[in-house]
C-alpha cells in the first residue's frame, strides 16, 4: 500500500460509535410488546440494544484493532432482570423511555473490560457512569409530560446474544445503526 493511501486510511473515521449488547430475539419480543406513550417514537425492533459505552469518532484502524480485541474478550452475561421502566431525565420533560436493568457483577466486569480495551486502543473514555438500560422510545425535544411507565413486572430477565461495535447516523426518522463488528457471547 502506498504511503498516501495509508495516510488516507488513518484519517478516515467512523462517527458516533458505541459498544452495546444485542438482545436475543425473545428479549426483543418482550421489549417490543411494552406499551409506549403516544407522544413517543418507539425504537425499531432491530435497533434495541443495551449501550455499554459511547466512543464517538474513531479511525478505521482503531476500529479494526478494537474489533479484534473485542473478539478476544467476549464475556458471559447471565439473564438480567429489568427493575423498572422510567423516563429520562424525568417525566416532566422526557427524552427517553428506558427499561432499567439491575446492575450485576457481570455488568461491572463488562464495563471494566470494555473501558480497558478502549483505553488500550488510544480512544478517550466516556466520562458517564455505566447504567444498564435499553431505550424503548424517544420523545421529541419539546415533549412535555409522560405518563407513569409500567410493565417491568411483566418482563422476563433479558438475555443477550452478542457484543456489538456500532456506528450510528442521525436522521430525521431517528438514528440508524450499522454493526461494524459483532462477537457472539460465550
FENWOTA-V170747 format. One line per field, one symbol per residue. ss: DSSP state (h for helix, s for strand, l for the rest). Layout:
# FENWOTA-V170747
ss: ???
This chain:
# FENWOTA-V170747
ss: llhhhhhhhhhlssssssssssslhhhhhhhhlllllllsssllhhhllsssssssssshhhhhhhhhhhhhlllllllslssssssslllllllsssssslllhhhhhhhhhhhhhhhhllllllllllllsssssssllllllllllllhhhlllslssssssssssllllllsssssssssll
